[in-house]
C-alpha cells in the first residue's frame, strides 16, 4: 500500500511540471514501473488520455493544457508551429481550430481532431515558451504569411516586441519578411 502512495506522489510531481500530464517513459525514468500507471488509472488516480499518456485529474487545468497534450501525443521532438504559436500568446487575433504541431518523423496516426501534424525537416529552430517546445515567434509570424492578413501579422510583431517575445533585430527581420 505504501508503494502505491509513493508512486502516486512521484507521478503527481512529474505531472505538476507538465500541465497535469505524465508519460509512461517519464514515469519509468523516475522509478515508477510501467505496470503501475494502469493500476493508478483503474483506481481513479490517473486518467488514460492516450497510449502511454496519462493525466492527473486533480491538477487544475490551465490555458496551455491542450497545447501540452498535443505535443505529448505527437511524441519526442514535436513542437508548436505557425498559428498555434501565435495563439499561445494571443497574437494576430488568431484562434485556430486545430493545434499545429511540427514533427520530424512519423507520429502516431491516431490523433484527436483538434491536432494537425506538419512534417518538417530536421534543423528547424525551436525554443520553449511556458515549458512548451515551439517555433520561435518571429519564425511563426513569417510562417503565417498568406494565411493571415499582413496588417494583423505586423500588429502581432509589434505586440510580440512590446511583450518581450521578439528582440529588436527579430522585429526588423519580421518587418522585412512581411514586405516581400
C-alpha positions, -999 to +999 in steps of 0.1 A: +000+000+000+028+024+009+044+018-025+012+028-043+011+061-025+047+068-032+042+060-069+012+083-070+033+111-054+061+106-079+036+107-108+019+137-094+053+156-091+060+148-127+026+160-138+028+192-119+057+202-142+039+191-174+004+207-171-010+177-154+003+151-179+027+122-174+041+098-200+049+061-193+085+070-203+088+099-178+073+077-150+097+049-157+127+072-157+115+084-123+114+048-110+077+041-114+072+007-130+051+010-162+026-015-149+017+009-120+002+036-143-027+014-155-033+004-119-034+040-107-058+048-136-081+019-126-082+034-091-090+069-103-056+084-096-049+089-133-069+093-165-056+074-195-056+100-223-038+081-250-014+052-253+014+059-229-001+093-218-019+099-186-034+130-168-036+136-131-073+146-127-069+168-096-043+192-111-062+223-121-064+230-159-046+259-175-048+277-208-018+256-220-032+221-213-043+214-249-010+226-263+009+203-239-013+173-247-009+178-284+029+179-281+029+148-259+006+129-282+029+137-312+059+125-294+095+134-289+109+163-310+074+177-317+069+215-313+041+241-318+041+256-352+026+286-371-007+298-359-005+277-328+025+297-316+006+330-322-025+316-304-003+307-274+003+344-268-030+358-283-011+374-312-027+384-345-062+377-331-060+340-342-080+312-328-071+281-350-095+252-350-065+229-348-033+229-329-005+228-354+023+205-343+055+201-363+072+167-363+105+155-379+094+119-382+062+100-385+040+103-354+011+082-342-015+080-369-044+084-344-046+120-333-076+138-320-094+160-345-080+192-329-044+183-337-028+188-371+006+174-377+030+190-401+062+172-413+092+195-412+129+190-420+154+184-392+173+215-381+144+240-378+149+265-349+129+257-318+126+273-284+105+269-253+076+291-242+058+283-209+077+250-209+063+240-243+085+234-274+076+258-301+088+275-333+102+310-324+076+338-326+095+355-354+095+324-375+059+317-367+048+351-378+066+347-411+052+312-414+017+326-414+022+348-444-006+341-469-029+327-443-033+357-421-035+393-433-002+411-434-015+440-413-025+416-385+009+400-387+026+434-384+004+442-354+013+408-339+050+416-344+046+449-326+027+433-298+053+405-295+081+430-293+063+450-266+058+418-246+094+408-249+088+379-273+109+394-301+142+412-300+146+444-319+167+425-346+139+399-349+113+426-352+133+442-381+137+407-397+099+401-395+091+436-409+114+430-438+099+395-444+064+409-444+073+435-470+084+408-495 
